[in-house]
């Protein structure tokens, strides 16, 4: 036992207004290290910051943000386009987008926002005052218990939330408008050989903006705003390291705050920002799941359903070769070209001809099944497409 050390009072021996009995040293030591080791920001948090800003239209900060999150906000305010480009490029959850109709391939914009598409009614303003009162009560409780480091973290987060509410962004010109005369058909996956793919079909403006165009402009931030978030980051760093050194009830309080923070995020739902955006923009999403026997029938079915001018969009997915060329012509062959296509089929080997016939049949059946399910089935149903 450290001389003069009391489990509740911590290393400095700061006596709380409300006395806490001695706490075993192993608990205070462990509690002081857990938040500092597990509550650090990473590239995914910056990715999530961009996504929430794109959907909400304003910055959002929790009462106990990850260490480094406030510094990321200051860097974002210095230059939104450059920050977003770097975050989307460095994220571990980076998604590629294939524009089937136009043949372009690009990295998904606006962070993880396009992946969230559930509906929810908008929140009423009445509970907001209750939440602020609860935060003030929590701050006073920590001070009475002698958890001064944890109280500083809560107060710092509360001020950061107030500053964020003052920094509103404006939507770019032409936001969610369709600049083409056709609907969108885009595919998304983490890489070319992925097992799970997302297909987006519908209004091009609603699909193209979240996936391809930035949905936000630079907030009207001043140098004081940027300096504040850099200063708030330093305050949080000093407070968390102070708690790690002080231990005692301060460390235990910070662990309780950490658990409470994650619990509230889980109970409130991770996708509430996306639900509110869908309701505000009057956008509805019907989600369906299809399981294919292979990737080639899936690509063929999507190619048949699209308005693609050529097969340039799939060149990184399927290596061009004579049988692929014949297969693609078979998928979109008119009656007048049947004779010419039959001659080309004869130039292939028997195994290639069998491959073309099998995958053509699977792609045609899959496209018919998908069209039928999209027009008749209920959202959320799972359909298996096999041979």
N, C-alpha and C positions, 0 to 999 in steps of 0.2 A: 504494500500500500504506500502510495506517495505521501510524504509527510504533509499534513494540512489538507490533504485531498479528501473531498467528500463527494460521493457519487452524484448527489443532486446539485451541489453548488459548482461542480466543475473544477478545472485546474486553478482558475483565478480565485475561487472561493467566493464568487458573487452570490450573496444571499438573496433568494427570492422573497417577494412579499407574502407568497403562500408557501409555507414550508413543505418540502418533499423529503420523505425518509430516504436514507442512504440506499443507493442503487448499486448492485454488484458491478465492479469495474469492467468485467468482460462484456456486459451489456452496453455500458457507456462507450467503451472503446470501439466495439463493433458498430454501434449506431452512428458514431461520428464519421466512420469511413464509408459507409454504404452510399449515402447521397453523393459524396464527392467522386466515388468510383463509378456509379451507375447513372448519374444524371448529367452526362456530358453531351453537348450537341455534336452532331455529325453531318455529313452531306445530305442524308435523308431528311434531317430536320430543316435544312435550308430548302430542300426540294418541296417539303410540305409547306413551308412559309410562302413560297411562290404560288403554290396551288391554292392555298386559302386566301391569299391576297387577290388572285385572279377571280375567284368566285365571290368572295364577300365584298370586294370593292374597297376594303380598308384593312389596315394592319390589325392583327389579333395577337394578343399576348396573354398567356395564362398567369395565374397568380404566382406560380412557382415554375418559371420557364427553365429549360435546360441551360446549363452553364455554357455560354457562347452564343445563345440564341439572340440576345439583345445586341451583341456585337454584329451578328449577321444582319440585323435590321439597319444598323448604322451604315453598313457597307451597301445594302440595298438602296438606301436613300441617296447615296452618293451617285448611283447610276443604275437605274432599273434594267435597261436593255442588256448592258454588259453583265450585270449580276445574274440575270435570268439565263443568259446564254451559257455562262460558266456553270451554273448550278445544274441545268439540264444536261450538260455534257459530262459532268462528274458524278451524277447520281448513280447509285447502285441499281436503282429501279428504272434505269433509262429504257424507254420504249422507242422502237422504230415504227414509222407509219409508212404504209404503202398506199399511195393514191392510185387505185386501180384504173380509174377513168383516164387519168392524165399520165400515168407512168412514173411519177416522181416519188422519191424516197427521202424521208427527212426524219429528224429526231422530234419526238413529241414536245410541244410547247406547253407552257402554263403548269409545269409541275405535275403532280398526280391527280389534278382535278378531273380530267375526263374519265377516270375509272369509276367515279362515284355517281350513281344515277338513281338513287331512291327518292321517293317523294315524301314530303312532310309539310304540314300546315305551318304557316309563319308563327313565330313566337310572339306572345303578347307582351307589352311593355310593363305590365304590373309586377311580375316577379323580379324585375331588374333592381328595384329599390331594396327589396328584401335581400337580394344577393349582396348588395353593397353593405347593408347593415350587418349581414353575417360575416363579411370579411373584416369589418371594423371590430366586431366582437371577438373574432379569432385573434386579431392583432393585440387587443387588450389582454386576452387570456394568456398569450405567450409572454407578454411583459410581466404579468403578475407571477407567472411561474419561474421567471428568471431566465427564460429562453430569449436572450436579447439578440443573439445572432439570427435565430429563426424569425424573430419579429422584424429585424431589419430586412431580411429577404422578402417577407410578405409585404412590408411597406414599399420596398423597391418595386416589386411586381405590381402593386396597386397603382403607384404613380406612373409606371410604364403603360398600364392599361389606359389611364386617363390621357396620356400624351398620344397614344395610338388613335384614340377616338377623335382627336383633332386633326389627324392626317388622312383626309379623304382623297381618293383617287378619282379621276374621271375616265370614262370609257373612251376608247379611240373612236374616231369618225368611222361611220359605216359598221359599227359594232353589231354582229350577228346578222348582217345583211348578206344576201346571196348575190354574188357578182357574176354568176353563170346562169344558163337557162336549163340546167339539169340538176338532178339530185346527186348527192355524194355517195361514193362507195369506197370506203377506206378500210384497210386492215391494219391491225396493231399487234405487235409481239415484242418480246425482249430481245430476240435475235432470229436469224433466218431459220434455224433448226429447232425452233420452239415447239413444244407439244400443245400449248394453249394459245389460241388466237382469238382476237376480238374483231368483229366485223361491224362497221358503222354504216348504216344505210338510212337515208332520209334527207331532210332539208340541208342543203349544202352550207348555208350560212351558220346553222346551229352546230354542225359537225366540224366544219373547216376552222371556225374561230377557236374553239377549245383545243383542237389538235395541232393546228398549224400557225395560227396568228396570236400575237400577244393580246390578252384581254384587258390589259391595264396600261395606264400611262404613269409617268413619274409623279409621285405624290408631291403636293406643294410644300416641300420641306425646306426649312432654312438651315443655316449652319448651326443654329442653336439646337434644333431637333437632332441633327447628326451628333453634335457634341454631347447631348443629353444621353443618348443611347450608348455611346462609348463610355461615358461616366457611369451609367447604370450598370453596364457590364462589369466595370471595375469594382463597383460597390458590391455586386453579387459575388464576384470572385473573392473579395476580402471577407464578406460575411460567411461564405461557405467554408473557407479555410479557417476562419475564426472558430466556427462551430467544430471543425475537425480537431482543432487544438484545445478548445475549451471542454469538449465532451460533456458529461453530466446530462442534465435535463435538456440542455440545448440540443445535443445530438439526437436524443430520443424524440424530441419535438420535431426535428427536421425529418426524421424517418416517418413519423406520423403524417406530416405534411406531404411527403412523397407518396405514401400509400393512398392518402386521401385524394391527391391530384390524379393519380392513375385510375382510382375507383370512379371518380366523377366523370373522367373522360370515357370510361367504359360504359357507365350507366346512361350518360347523355347521348352516346353514339358517336362514332368517329366520322360519320358522313352527314352530320346535321348541316354543315355549311353548304354541301352540295344540294341537299334537299331544299334549303331555303332559296338557293339560286334558281333551281328548277321552278319553284313556285313563283318567284318574282318575275322570271322571264317567260312564264306560261309555257314551259317545255315539258312534254311528256315523253317517257322512255318505256318501250316494251322490250324486255330482255328475254331471249330464248337461248337455249343451250343445245348444240348439235354435236354428236360424237361420230367421227368418221373412221373408217377402217384404215385410212392412210392419208398422207398430206396431199398426194397428187389428185385424188378425187375432190378434195376440198378446194384446191386451187382451180381445178377445171370447172367446178360448179359456180364458184364466184366469178370466174371469167365469163361464163355464159350469162349470168345474171347482170353483169355490168354493162356499161356503154363504152368499154375500152376500145380505142381505135386500133391498138396493136397489143402485143404481148410483152412490151418493154418493162412493165411493172413487175413481172415474175422472173426476169433474167437472173436476179440474185438468189432466187428460190429453186429454180430448175435450170440445170445447165442446158443451153440450146444444143440440139442435135437433130438429125433427120427425122427420127421417130417423134420427137417433141413437135417439130414443125407440122408433120402430118396430123398429129393428134389435135393440135390447136385448130387447124383448118377443118378437121372433122367436127369439132364442137360448134363452130359457127359457119358451117358449109351450107350454101344455098343449093336448091335443086339443080340449077344450071351448071354447078361445078362438080356434081357427083361423078360424072365420067372422068374428068381430069383427076379427081382425088383417088378414084379407083386405080388409075394407072400409077400414081405415086405410091399407093399402098403396095403394089407389086414389086417395087424396087427395094422394099424392106425385107429383112430376113424373117423367117417364120416366127421366131420368138418376138421380134419387134412388132409384127402384125398382131400377134396375140395380145401383146401389151397394149397396143393402141385400141383394140376392140374392147378389152376389159375396162380400161380406164375411161374410155368414152361412155360405155354403158353406165359405169358407176357415177360419173360426173353428171350425166343427163338425169339419172334417177335422183341424185342428191339435189340438183337444182329444182326439180319438180317438187320434191318433198319439202324443201325449204320454203319455196313460194307458197305452197299450200298451208304449211304451218304458220307462216307469217300472216297469212290472211284469215286463218280460221282458229288456230289454237290460242289458248290463254297464255299471257306472259308468265315466264318462270318454268314452263314445261321443258322437259329434257327429251330430246329425240335422238335416237341412235341411227346413224346412216352406215350400213355395212353392205357387203356383197352377199 
